[in-house]
Amino acid sequence: MTATHPIHALRASLEDKRLEAVQALADLGATAGTPLDPTILAELALIQLALTAVREEIDAHSVKLGWGSAEALA
């Protein structure tokens, strides 16, 4: 098994946080029936921004730095 690079661990952590924020919004919306909480929406937007930046860096540098490729080798 190959070691996971820290940037992949960061991406996984951000994805987990994003899912938690979406679940929090769903839970509040399902029980209260009120508008979405702006604090959670702001948190979700920040997490998505960070996740997008990390994904772009992985795409831009993964092959050059030996992190692997998005395409499977033939």
Secondary structure, 3 states (H helix, E strand, C coil): CCCCCHHHHHHHHHHHHHHHHHHHHHHHHHHHCCCCCHHHHHHHHHHHHHHHHHHHHHHHHCCCCCCCCCCCCC
